[in-house]
Each structure stands twice: as structure tokens, then as C-alpha cells.
Amino acid sequence: MATRLAISSASAMLIGVVALGGAARAEGCDAAVESAKVEWRSLTRGNHTISPAMRINTSDGRQLTGTQLNYAWVLIDRAESACSVGQGAAATAYIDEFEKLLHPMPQRL
């Protein structure tokens, strides 16, 4: 929950700095990417060789697959690249997609 809060805060900060200058925008971008990396590492224990069939059950009841985690890293990498060239809006979109992938909305029955 704390990690999700940190990522949500980082995403909000990233959105909030879009109107600011390039240096502030880069800091917000970097913070959002770093927060996503922290969450990814906590889920994978830093293992970059995740089997697509791997299953992870989180303490908050989410069930994630290796495929989801592998794609989450792709999104982080894309967000980091977008940050490095000053494309804050693109980075925000990748971080949002990362959030949706790893924190899906509960389905109502």
C-alpha cells in the first residue's frame, strides 16, 4: 500500500510539474520513474529474468504474472527514455499504464 501511495504521489507530482520549466519537469519525471522501479524491484526482488509463467501473489490480494511484470519493466524503460528527452506527457502516459497494469481495478460481480 505504501509503495502504491508513493507511485500515486509521484504520478501526481509528475502531472503537477508539466506546467513548470524543464528542470522541474525532469525532476518529476525522474521521481515517477524511480518510484515505479522501486515497486517493480519489490515485486520481482530485482530479478530481471522473470519467467512469463511465474505467478506472484501480493499481500494486498493481487495476482500478477511474469508477463505482466516483464511488460511493466518495458513501460518503466519507455518512461525513463521519455524523461531523458523532455517528453513529460509521454512519460506520464507510460507511468499511468504501469499503474493500471500492476494495480488493476477490482472486478465487481
Secondary structure, 3 states (H helix, E strand, C coil): CHHHHHHHHHHHHHHHCCCCCHHHHHHHHHHHHHHHHHHHHHHHCCCCCCCCCCEEECCCCCEEEHHHHHHHHHHHHHHHHHHHCCCHHHHHHHHHHHHHHHCCCCCCC
